């Protein structure tokens, strides 16, 4: 019985260690770069019967305490790979959570810079129509740069489900929330 317990314990420790490695962030802690690209999954759709809306909230955090970063481009693809949003053609979409980024409006001038320690957010439902089943899984790509090497920004995604009033188009109580994977796919040293 002792050998079996030791074997089980060793297997558990080894599997936990391997799981930690396989789920570790793809950017090493303390990594620095002058720019890069992040990709995140997501969704933007109404459930059948239009009783619930699902969208993705993307968060961008400049974790440098000394240097601003520039959000150069945002591209959003649907499940088929078609481009739904390309800020190189249309300008940056409005980031309305936290620090405002995006086109000029009557309250704020156009801006694509996150200052030191600043955070902003982009909700997919603010820039996309609700997508049919064949298109509704999305990918968002964020290209960023800095004038000097900085700590690589933090980019996150959260899929949110909310009750939906199909008559008024108003989002109501939140029903679900789950994290979505964002990966750094390129760094510029």
Secondary structure, DSSP 4 states (H G I P E B T S, - for coil): -HHHHHHHHHHHHHHHHHHHHHTS-SS-TT-EEEEEEEEEEEE-EEPTTS-EEEEEEEEEE---SS--EEEEEEEEE-TTS-EEEEHHHH-PPPB-EES-BBS--SSS--B-EE-TT-EEEEEGGGTSPPPPTTT-EEEEEEEEEEEEEEEPPEEEEEEEEEEEETTTTEEEEEEEEEEE-EEEEEEE-
